[in-house]
Amino acid sequence: MTVRARWVGFLALVVAGISAATIMRLSASLTLALSLASPDAARWLAPFSATVVREEVSIGVGARALAADLYRPPKPAGALVLVHGLSRDGRRQPDLERLAHLLAGRGQLVLVPQFEGMAAFKLGGSEVADVRAAVEHVRRFEPRVGIAGLSFGAGPALLAAAELSDVRLVGVFGGYADLRNVIAFITTGVHTWAGQRHVQRQEEYNRWKLLSLLVPFVDDGRDRAALTAIAERRLADPAYDTGPLESDLGQEGEAMLALVLNRREEAVTALIGALPPRARQGLARLSALGAIPQVRGRLLIAHGTADPSIPYTESLRLAAAAPTPPRVLILKGFHHTGPQSAWAALTGGLGDGLGLVALLNDLLSQP
């Protein structure tokens, strides 16, 4: 028997040993990867997706109502709660809408809540309770539930998953482990891991998103209002002169602004230490690293090396803290939560393409 014949025989045995369900899931994972990489591919592959119906729902969280979009496939094979990050569009951010449609088209019942705080570039603390309520809501329709958090939404997703014993999987895409490390990265461009120091050019826009994120932790009402105005003006126009607003700041406001404007790596720790106690407590409470050992579902972690908002080393920290080794995918062709260009996620490197398909296969599979 020739070498070629032996290989053909071996492959035939492998294929024969793969169940039809596995082949169908791998096919769904491949088409999902292609669709994520390119909207053009998504349109071409649309006939291979199930028909999806989106409906608006309202979820009770104590005395509050949480708005959400529910994407229904004809026959759900599982459910996912998607937690968006800092985005003015919230649950209707176009890439997030497309992701929800694509996942639902491959058989997932997808619930995307509207986190008003994060839509306003703020983390207030109610997000964890909102994620828990969203999971309980979708469980009425499908008991097999997973949570996927994107960007700054990854923290609340992980913290909620640590409190829910029966979440089947948790996906973290462009997420963070410790907000103090993210602050250091946004202000100085420096991030570290395993004794290695990395420096990446920072975007000034992120500096003002950070200020907006920190404002809710300021106790002084006048400082809070002034910092909010500074952040909004700088986000709209980074060159805007906010000097008059800055001159009226009190001690809390000055400490917060000094941290955001800092560019020196060695000053970060002291500047965080000078923040109001509630701010330091909030940063610790919303950091997800300590919650990882309590997450019981399968953990999937992905991050782009070119991410300008959260360094990929934060995902490596999350993975190292997990009691069971998670699937970790560090993508060279991705920036924050998407490909750098239409086909970068698949053609930028074979490892990216194969890794993305494997990750999506895990996301679509049941335990």
KAWOCOR-V903525 format. One record per backbone hydrogen bond with DSSP energy under -1.0 kcal/mol. NH is the residue of the N-H (numbers start at 1). CO is the residue of the C=O. Records with the same first field share a line. If there is no record, write none. Layout:
NH: CO / CO
This chain:
6: 2
7: 3
8: 4
9: 5
10: 6
11: 7
12: 8
13: 9
14: 10
15: 11
16: 12
17: 13
18: 15
23: 19
24: 20
25: 21
26: 22
27: 23
28: 24
29: 25
30: 26
31: 27
32: 28
33: 29
34: 30
35: 31
36: 32
37: 33
38: 34
42: 38
43: 39
44: 40
45: 41
48: 45
49: 46
50: 105
53: 72
55: 70
57: 68
59: 66
61: 64
64: 61
66: 59
68: 57
69: 112
70: 55
71: 110
72: 53
77: 107
79: 144
80: 109
81: 146
82: 111
83: 148
87: 85
90: 87
92: 89
93: 90
97: 93
98: 94
99: 95
100: 96
101: 97
102: 98
103: 99
104: 100
105: 101
107: 104
108: 103
109: 78
110: 71
111: 80
112: 69
114: 67
119: 115
120: 116
121: 118
122: 117
130: 126
131: 127
132: 128
133: 129
134: 130
135: 131
136: 132
137: 133
138: 134
139: 135
140: 137
141: 138
142: 138
145: 143
146: 79
147: 169
148: 81
149: 171
150: 83
151: 173
153: 150
154: 151
157: 153
158: 154
159: 155
160: 156
161: 157
162: 158
163: 160
168: 145
170: 298
171: 147
172: 300
173: 149
174: 302
182: 178
183: 179
184: 180
185: 181
186: 182
187: 183
188: 184
189: 185
191: 198
193: 196
196: 193
198: 191
200: 189
206: 203
208: 204
209: 205
210: 206
211: 207
212: 208
213: 209
214: 210
215: 211
217: 214
218: 215
224: 220
225: 221
226: 222
227: 223
228: 224
229: 225
230: 226
231: 227
232: 228
233: 229
234: 230
235: 231
236: 232
237: 233
240: 237
246: 242
247: 243
249: 246
254: 250
255: 251
256: 252
257: 253
258: 254
259: 255
260: 256
261: 257
267: 264
268: 265
271: 267
272: 268
273: 269
274: 270
275: 272
280: 276
281: 277
282: 278
283: 279
284: 280
285: 281
286: 282
289: 177
291: 288
294: 291
295: 292
298: 168
300: 170
301: 327
302: 172
303: 329
305: 331
306: 334
307: 304
314: 311
316: 312
317: 313
318: 314
319: 315
320: 316
321: 317
327: 299
329: 301
331: 303
335: 338
340: 333
346: 343
347: 343
348: 344
353: 349
354: 350
355: 351
356: 352
357: 353
358: 354
359: 355
360: 356
361: 357
362: 358
363: 359
364: 360
365: 361
